[in-house]
Amino acid sequence: MTNAETISKLNAALKTLIKAYEELQNDNKDLQNRITELEDEVLDLEEKKEELELNKKELEGKLSDLDSKTQEDKSNIDSMLGKIESLLHSRKEHSSSVNNKPKEEQNTVNDDNKKENSSSGNSALDNFSNLNIKMDKEDDKSRNNNDEEDNKLDFNRMESLLKSFNN
């Protein structure tokens, strides 16, 4: 091998190395650009994370405020309901005491009718007193139903009152 051949082979090898170096430089630039983009994205994500953490703390504060207000409202509503229920119970007791007086009077009338029927022995009067007793029982049932309906109306009124308090 001569010097000229050696020089040409070294030139070819040097050109190959230079070409490979240029390709590596281009790859390196591309990678550096990608690293810069990723670093920017990381910074953006960190900023968003900080914002979210601040929002979280703010929301947790609002939630605790809401919880305390909810507990306060619940205790207020419970006390109002207790007062309303006590009023309703006093109203029921008053109405039941009024309703009990006529029942006692009706029972004495029915007892008198039974005594009369047994003494007279008349079957028509027996049927009439039995009918009277049945009607009294039906009246009692209808009064109970009316009381239940009154309770429903009162509960509906309570519910509407509570809704108005919530608004």
C-alpha positions in Angstrom: 0.0 0.0 0.0 1.2 3.3 -0.9 0.9 6.6 0.8 -1.7 7.8 -1.7 -3.9 4.8 -1.1 -3.5 5.2 2.6 -4.4 8.9 2.4 -7.4 8.2 0.3 -8.6 5.5 2.7 -8.1 7.9 5.6 -10.0 10.6 3.7 -12.9 8.3 3.1 -12.8 7.2 6.8 -12.7 10.8 7.9 -15.6 11.8 5.6 -17.6 8.9 7.1 -16.7 10.0 10.6 -17.7 13.6 9.8 -21.0 12.5 8.3 -21.7 10.3 11.4 -20.7 13.2 13.6 -23.1 15.6 11.8 -25.9 13.0 12.1 -25.3 12.7 15.8 -25.2 16.5 16.2 -28.6 16.7 14.5 -30.0 13.9 16.7 -28.5 15.7 19.7 -30.2 19.0 18.6 -33.5 17.2 18.2 -33.2 15.6 21.6 -32.2 18.9 23.2 -35.3 20.5 21.6 -37.5 17.6 23.0 -35.9 18.0 26.5 -36.7 21.7 26.4 -40.3 21.0 25.4 -40.7 18.4 28.2 -39.1 20.8 30.7 -41.7 23.5 29.7 -44.5 20.9 30.0 -43.2 20.0 33.5 -43.2 23.6 34.5 -46.7 24.1 33.2 -47.8 21.0 35.1 -46.2 22.1 38.3 -48.0 25.5 38.0 -51.3 23.7 37.4 -50.6 21.4 40.4 -50.0 24.4 42.6 -53.2 26.0 41.4 -55.1 22.8 42.0 -53.6 22.5 45.5 -54.7 26.1 46.3 -58.2 25.4 44.9 -58.3 22.2 47.0 -57.4 24.1 50.2 -60.0 26.8 49.3 -62.7 24.2 48.6 -61.8 22.3 51.8 -62.2 25.6 53.8 -65.6 26.2 52.1 -66.6 22.6 52.8 -65.8 22.9 56.5 -67.8 26.2 56.6 -70.6 24.5 54.8 -70.5 21.6 57.2 -70.6 23.8 60.2 -73.5 25.8 58.7 -75.3 22.6 57.9 -74.9 21.4 61.4 -76.1 24.7 62.7 -79.1 24.6 60.4 -79.8 21.0 61.3 -79.9 21.9 65.0 -82.1 24.8 64.3 -84.4 22.7 62.2 -84.5 20.0 64.9 -85.4 22.5 67.5 -88.1 24.0 65.3 -89.5 20.5 64.5 -89.5 19.7 68.2 -91.5 22.9 68.9 -93.9 22.1 66.0 -94.3 18.5 67.2 -95.0 19.7 70.8 -97.6 22.1 69.4 -99.1 19.3 67.3 -99.2 16.9 70.3 -100.8 19.5 72.5 -103.4 20.1 69.7 -104.0 16.3 69.4 -104.4 15.9 73.1 -106.9 18.8 73.1 -108.8 17.4 70.2 -108.8 13.8 71.6 -110.1 15.1 75.0 -112.9 16.8 73.2 -113.6 13.7 71.2 -113.5 11.4 74.3 -116.3 13.2 76.0 -118.9 12.4 73.3 -117.7 8.8 73.3 -118.4 8.4 77.0 -121.8 10.0 76.5 -122.5 7.7 73.6 -121.5 4.7 75.6 -123.9 5.7 78.4 -126.7 6.1 75.8 -125.8 2.8 74.2 -125.9 1.1 77.7 -129.3 2.7 78.3 -130.5 1.4 74.9 -129.2 -2.0 75.8 -131.0 -2.0 79.1 -134.2 -0.9 77.4 -133.9 -3.5 74.7 -133.3 -6.3 77.2 -136.3 -5.2 79.3 -138.7 -4.8 76.4 -137.5 -7.9 74.5 -138.5 -6.3 71.2 -136.4 -7.6 68.3 -136.8 -4.3 66.3 -135.3 -2.3 69.1 -132.5 -4.9 69.4 -131.7 -4.4 65.7 -131.8 -0.7 66.2 -129.4 -0.7 69.1 -127.1 -3.0 67.3 -127.2 -0.7 64.3 -126.5 2.2 66.7 -123.4 0.4 68.1 -122.2 -0.4 64.6 -122.7 3.2 63.5 -120.7 4.4 66.6 -117.9 2.1 65.8 -117.9 3.3 62.2 -117.9 6.9 63.5 -114.9 6.1 65.7 -113.1 4.6 62.7 -113.9 7.7 60.5 -112.7 10.0 63.3 -109.5 8.0 63.5 -109.1 8.3 59.8 -109.9 12.0 60.0 -107.3 12.4 62.7 -104.8 10.6 60.5 -105.7 12.9 57.6 -105.3 15.9 59.9 -101.9 14.6 60.9 -101.0 14.3 57.2 -102.1 17.8 56.6 -100.1 19.0 59.5 -97.0 17.1 58.3 -97.5 18.6 54.9 -97.7 22.0 56.4 -94.5 21.3 58.4 -92.8 20.2 55.2 -93.9 23.4 53.4 -92.7 25.4 56.3 -89.3 23.6 56.2 -89.0 24.2 52.5 -89.7 27.9 53.0 -86.9 28.0 55.7 -84.5 26.3 53.3 -85.2 28.9 50.6 
